[in-house]
Amino acid sequence: MCAAMLTLEAIVLGLSAPVMISVEDVDKVAALTIGLGLAVLCILVAGSLRRPQAYLVGHAIQVAAIAMGFLVPIMFFVGAMFAALWFGAFYLGRKIEDDKARWAREAAEGQ
């Protein structure tokens, strides 16, 4: 679930670069670096979520997405929305993994 959230977020962050350039008059280099850089980072992290450290980077991406609101004010809302989805997927995924482990233990004890 977290990988899906990061993939969708990558699309939105990638599309934020043209908005920063044309609507908010942010410097082109800065807009492309921030928007596309975060989008690429989302894809890279989505592919590496088997490592626990990747989740920490995912949390940092959410903070950065919200902080983009200082450049494009609507990103405060969009970033907060994706952060809520990310943390929901994170905690739900943890709960599912815990339930799977518990069911496996119970099945092993029952045999």
Backbone as CSV, one residue per row, in Angstrom:
resi,resn,N_x,N_y,N_z,CA_x,CA_y,CA_z,C_x,C_y,C_z
1,MET,0.812,-1.197,0.000,0.000,0.000,0.000,0.852,1.256,0.000
2,CYS,1.939,1.214,0.759,2.813,2.381,0.810,3.437,2.654,-0.554
3,ALA,3.772,1.587,-1.271,4.361,1.765,-2.597,3.358,2.429,-3.543
4,ALA,2.097,2.053,-3.430,1.064,2.671,-4.264,0.916,4.152,-3.944
5,MET,0.951,4.484,-2.654,0.851,5.891,-2.259,2.015,6.702,-2.803
6,LEU,3.219,6.146,-2.707,4.393,6.862,-3.211,4.357,7.014,-4.720
7,THR,3.838,6.016,-5.418,3.741,6.102,-6.873,2.767,7.197,-7.290
8,LEU,1.621,7.233,-6.637,0.654,8.298,-6.942,1.208,9.670,-6.567
9,GLU,1.912,9.722,-5.461,2.511,10.981,-5.041,3.590,11.437,-6.021
10,ALA,4.315,10.495,-6.583,5.343,10.838,-7.576,4.727,11.548,-8.766
11,ILE,3.563,11.096,-9.192,2.883,11.737,-10.324,2.512,13.173,-9.968
12,VAL,1.934,13.358,-8.798,1.516,14.705,-8.378,2.723,15.622,-8.202
13,LEU,3.784,15.115,-7.578,4.979,15.940,-7.372,5.647,16.279,-8.701
14,GLY,5.655,15.340,-9.626,6.215,15.620,-10.948,5.422,16.700,-11.674
15,LEU,4.105,16.650,-11.514,3.254,17.658,-12.160,3.284,18.999,-11.433
16,SER,3.837,19.027,-10.235,3.918,20.298,-9.519,5.000,21.209,-10.101
17,ALA,5.980,20.633,-10.779,7.065,21.454,-11.344,6.545,22.481,-12.352
18,PRO,5.720,22.089,-13.347,5.199,23.114,-14.263,4.325,24.149,-13.563
19,VAL,3.613,23.731,-12.522,2.774,24.682,-11.781,3.652,25.695,-11.067
20,MET,4.744,25.217,-10.455,5.649,26.141,-9.765,6.244,27.147,-10.744
21,ILE,6.561,26.687,-11.955,7.190,27.567,-12.939,6.196,28.573,-13.502
22,SER,5.034,28.095,-13.965,4.113,28.969,-14.692,3.182,29.769,-13.793
23,VAL,2.733,29.194,-12.706,1.745,29.875,-11.875,2.402,30.675,-10.752
24,GLU,3.393,30.095,-10.102,3.984,30.721,-8.923,5.305,31.439,-9.201
25,ASP,5.776,31.445,-10.430,7.024,32.107,-10.828,8.237,31.677,-10.001
26,VAL,8.310,30.397,-9.719,9.488,29.843,-9.040,10.563,29.642,-10.103
27,ASP,11.812,29.835,-9.752,12.923,29.630,-10.667,12.827,28.233,-11.288
28,LYS,13.076,28.154,-12.594,12.922,26.879,-13.310,13.809,25.787,-12.738
29,VAL,15.048,26.108,-12.465,15.975,25.095,-11.943,15.498,24.599,-10.580
30,ALA,15.077,25.512,-9.729,14.599,25.121,-8.400,13.330,24.283,-8.502
31,ALA,12.410,24.713,-9.353,11.149,23.983,-9.505,11.384,22.569,-10.035
32,LEU,12.218,22.457,-11.048,12.498,21.130,-11.601,13.253,20.256,-10.617
33,THR,14.194,20.852,-9.904,14.962,20.086,-8.923,14.065,19.576,-7.804
34,ILE,13.221,20.437,-7.290,12.355,20.044,-6.175,11.259,19.088,-6.643
35,GLY,10.502,19.498,-7.639,9.369,18.692,-8.098,9.780,17.342,-8.653
36,LEU,10.681,17.369,-9.637,11.101,16.112,-10.258,12.013,15.310,-9.336
37,GLY,12.807,15.999,-8.523,13.670,15.292,-7.578,12.859,14.491,-6.577
38,LEU,11.823,15.105,-6.018,10.970,14.381,-5.080,10.194,13.265,-5.775
39,ALA,9.782,13.502,-7.025,9.069,12.463,-7.769,9.953,11.242,-7.992
40,VAL,11.192,11.469,-8.396,12.128,10.353,-8.601,12.418,9.667,-7.269
41,LEU,12.568,10.439,-6.216,12.815,9.855,-4.901,11.644,8.972,-4.465
42,CYS,10.423,9.408,-4.757,9.244,8.590,-4.440,9.310,7.236,-5.138
43,ILE,9.662,7.246,-6.414,9.739,5.996,-7.178,10.845,5.100,-6.616
44,LEU,11.991,5.689,-6.319,13.099,4.904,-5.775,12.741,4.290,-4.420
45,VAL,12.097,5.063,-3.587,11.723,4.560,-2.268,10.627,3.505,-2.392
46,ALA,9.686,3.709,-3.302,8.629,2.713,-3.500,9.219,1.363,-3.889
47,GLY,10.291,1.382,-4.622,10.940,0.139,-5.025,11.809,-0.481,-3.949
48,SER,12.099,0.257,-2.908,13.002,-0.261,-1.877,12.327,-0.394,-0.510
49,LEU,11.024,-0.552,-0.490,10.305,-0.619,0.778,10.515,-1.923,1.532
50,ARG,11.295,-2.827,0.997,11.613,-4.049,1.748,12.610,-3.758,2.860
51,ARG,13.280,-2.640,2.748,14.235,-2.225,3.784,13.550,-1.268,4.755
52,PRO,13.761,-1.451,6.046,13.104,-0.567,7.024,13.501,0.904,6.874
53,GLN,14.733,1.171,6.416,15.184,2.555,6.268,14.369,3.302,5.212
54,ALA,13.824,2.586,4.257,13.050,3.231,3.198,11.805,3.909,3.762
55,TYR,11.242,3.345,4.817,10.073,3.966,5.426,10.424,5.310,6.069
56,LEU,11.611,5.408,6.621,12.053,6.693,7.173,12.178,7.743,6.074
57,VAL,12.717,7.335,4.927,12.809,8.260,3.791,11.408,8.618,3.308
58,GLY,10.494,7.654,3.329,9.102,7.937,2.962,8.473,8.971,3.871
59,HIS,8.756,8.881,5.169,8.259,9.894,6.106,8.841,11.264,5.762
60,ALA,10.125,11.293,5.432,10.778,12.563,5.078,10.181,13.150,3.797
61,ILE,9.820,12.290,2.856,9.192,12.770,1.619,7.876,13.466,1.944
62,GLN,7.134,12.920,2.902,5.861,13.548,3.263,6.080,14.940,3.851
63,VAL,7.100,15.074,4.674,7.425,16.386,5.241,7.816,17.355,4.129
64,ALA,8.625,16.882,3.174,9.054,17.735,2.060,7.873,18.143,1.187
65,ALA,6.945,17.229,0.981,5.771,17.551,0.152,4.929,18.628,0.822
66,ILE,4.782,18.541,2.129,4.036,19.588,2.838,4.807,20.902,2.806
67,ALA,6.120,20.828,2.952,6.949,22.036,2.931,6.927,22.727,1.574
68,MET,6.590,21.996,0.519,6.461,22.636,-0.799,5.368,23.695,-0.801
69,GLY,4.527,23.662,0.215,3.483,24.679,0.330,4.026,26.085,0.476
70,PHE,5.280,26.209,0.884,5.875,27.541,0.956,6.144,28.099,-0.435
71,LEU,6.253,27.210,-1.430,6.429,27.648,-2.821,5.104,27.725,-3.557
72,VAL,4.263,26.700,-3.349,2.939,26.642,-3.971,1.951,26.389,-2.834
73,PRO,1.193,27.376,-2.414,0.356,27.242,-1.220,-0.590,26.037,-1.215
74,ILE,-1.109,25.636,-2.348,-2.024,24.495,-2.376,-1.327,23.202,-1.970
75,MET,0.017,23.180,-2.046,0.753,21.980,-1.668,0.687,21.719,-0.167
76,PHE,0.345,22.716,0.637,0.102,22.442,2.056,-1.025,21.418,2.167
77,PHE,-2.099,21.649,1.425,-3.250,20.746,1.449,-2.925,19.416,0.778
78,VAL,-2.358,19.476,-0.416,-2.052,18.245,-1.164,-1.022,17.404,-0.404
79,GLY,-0.008,18.046,0.126,1.001,17.329,0.901,0.413,16.697,2.149
80,ALA,-0.460,17.421,2.834,-1.107,16.871,4.029,-2.006,15.693,3.664
81,MET,-2.672,15.798,2.522,-3.533,14.705,2.068,-2.707,13.445,1.811
82,PHE,-1.580,13.591,1.092,-0.734,12.437,0.824,-0.063,11.931,2.098
83,ALA,0.268,12.811,3.010,0.848,12.370,4.285,-0.162,11.526,5.055
84,ALA,-1.421,11.948,5.064,-2.457,11.160,5.748,-2.608,9.793,5.088
85,LEU,-2.609,9.760,3.760,-2.694,8.477,3.056,-1.475,7.605,3.337
86,TRP,-0.292,8.220,3.343,0.943,7.479,3.612,0.913,6.865,5.015
87,PHE,0.593,7.675,6.022,0.598,7.167,7.390,-0.517,6.141,7.606
88,GLY,-1.652,6.331,6.937,-2.708,5.317,7.005,-2.246,3.995,6.413
89,ALA,-1.618,4.051,5.263,-1.106,2.832,4.627,0.003,2.221,5.461
90,PHE,0.842,3.051,6.048,1.944,2.565,6.876,1.416,1.785,8.080
91,TYR,0.491,2.374,8.826,-0.023,1.719,10.028,-0.908,0.525,9.689
92,LEU,-1.691,0.620,8.630,-2.515,-0.517,8.219,-1.632,-1.669,7.752
93,GLY,-0.572,-1.359,7.034,0.364,-2.390,6.598,1.036,-3.074,7.776
94,ARG,1.432,-2.296,8.780,2.032,-2.874,9.987,1.045,-3.808,10.696
95,LYS,-0.219,-3.381,10.757,-1.239,-4.193,11.402,-1.449,-5.500,10.643
96,ILE,-1.481,-5.439,9.342,-1.649,-6.646,8.531,-0.477,-7.595,8.734
97,GLU,0.741,-7.055,8.743,1.924,-7.899,8.963,1.894,-8.554,10.342
98,ASP,1.486,-7.812,11.356,1.377,-8.378,12.701,0.327,-9.491,12.746
99,ASP,-0.811,-9.273,12.080,-1.857,-10.296,12.040,-1.372,-11.549,11.315
100,LYS,-0.657,-11.379,10.214,-0.119,-12.538,9.485,0.836,-13.342,10.367
101,ALA,1.694,-12.649,11.092,2.641,-13.326,11.980,1.903,-14.073,13.091
102,ARG,0.889,-13.453,13.636,0.108,-14.093,14.703,-0.608,-15.326,14.179
103,TRP,-1.203,-15.228,12.978,-1.896,-16.375,12.392,-0.930,-17.518,12.104
104,ALA,0.279,-17.175,11.654,1.284,-18.211,11.384,1.689,-18.903,12.674
105,ARG,1.863,-18.143,13.752,2.205,-18.736,15.052,1.094,-19.655,15.541
106,GLU,-0.142,-19.171,15.416,-1.272,-19.978,15.866,-1.405,-21.257,15.055
107,ALA,-1.157,-21.183,13.763,-1.229,-22.364,12.910,-0.128,-23.350,13.263
108,ALA,1.072,-22.857,13.592,2.186,-23.717,13.962,1.934,-24.381,15.326
109,GLU,1.322,-23.653,16.240,1.015,-24.214,17.565,-0.106,-25.246,17.496
110,GLY,-1.016,-25.056,16.553,-2.162,-25.960,16.420,-1.823,-27.300,15.797
111,GLN,-0.652,-27.423,15.204,-0.302,-28.682,14.541,0.329,-29.637,15.449
